[in-house]
Amino acid sequence: MLIINLFSVCSICMLLYVTTEKIRQYYKAREFLNLVKKIPENPRVNLAVCMSLMIFLGITFAVWQRWKRFSNIRVVMTLVLDLLICSIVIFRLDFNYNGLLFLVFANIIGYAKDGKMKLLFVILAILGYLVADYNLLSIYIPIYNLSNYIQYYPTSVQQYLYSGYHILCSLNIILFIMYCVYVISEQRGTIEEVNFLYHELRLANEQLSEYADMSERMAQTKERNRLAREIHDTLGHTLTGIAVGLDACMALMDCHQEQAKVQLKKLSEISREGIKDIRRSVNELRADALERLSLDLAIRKMVTDMSQMSKVQIFFDTDEKHLKFDEDEENVIYRVIQESITNAVRHGNAKKIWISLKRINGEIILVIHDNGTGCEKLQDGFGMKHIRERIELLKGTVTFNGKDGFTVTAHIPIRWGETYD
């Protein structure tokens, strides 16, 4: 391709120079100037400059061939230099020949390794090729036309000149296409190897994901069992002591009422201490945000944090001015919203999520809807099962709808207006 382009540029410059000399020699300048819009300033200088630049381009081509492994900086510098040289030559020829840009295309395809850098240079080369079109530029700016110089000669000579010009242009394109086919065929084996490695990596990733899910479930089960054992031990010890104490009170009630009162007072203290221990164990299941913030602020903070981390738009709407419920109720509401948002982002690839919390007929209606992929056939996975278990703890109901995104609708009976110690 370098040889074809070198010959093409040399032929065009020689044609301009020789034709200009012939016009001067036969004193036909006035007649020729009446037929053209513009002529090159100095064909001899033009020939020297273009030949020098093409020789320099040949040197850079030799450098490409000798040192095929360049650092990214050297690749960028060399490609910029090639693009600059080709642009100057095309400009010196008044855009009558832009086939040099195919040489730049070939260097980009063959030597640019970085994807973003290759894309940038390809875009620049394509834009340059589109802009450096003679038919387009001649509409807006005065530039000389190579055809005017060819038409100076007799018809028989014109045929050879036109044929040679178009053959060189076509041959340049054909060589470029052949080079692209060669590069593609050479890289086919590499692509197949990459696809194989990608397949193996995907399988390994799936196995790792399954292992991570299993580890997470095991950790959750272990933590639940620990908390269950702690609550069981605390509650069992407290209830056992109360039961034994009540039996003793029943025996003392008829004959020693004062001692029975003392015993009941002790039972009251033991029961209160037991309640504190149970609450401390239950509070370990409570979200940290709910310990520091109100339910409304905790939900809004969760929505804001998730939106910032995942770039998902999340809208929270509620008619209640003061979202204040019992701890177990607040924890369930918070966790259900948290789990639904996580499922929408992780599994549904949702971009928008709408959360609605309203009070209707003495119960909370919680609706979480997203615009994700949804699913026609619902399978009761871990997340959905987790949500259902939490809602059922409060004697509530929950439904799932996988059409038009995914929707979670929960009805939770709230103990409005009651006070708990």
ZIUR-V39347 format. One record per helix or strand of 3 or more residues. SS is the DSSP state (H for helix, E for strand). FROM is the first residue (numbers start at 1). TO is the last residue. If there is no record, write none. Layout:
<<SS/FROM/TO> <SS/FROM/TO>>
This chain:
<<H/2/25> <H/29/33> <H/43/66> <H/72/92> <H/100/111> <H/115/131> <H/134/140> <H/146/150> <H/155/252> <H/257/283> <H/288/292> <H/295/310> <E/313/318> <H/327/346> <E/352/360> <E/363/370> <H/382/393> <E/397/401> <E/406/413>>
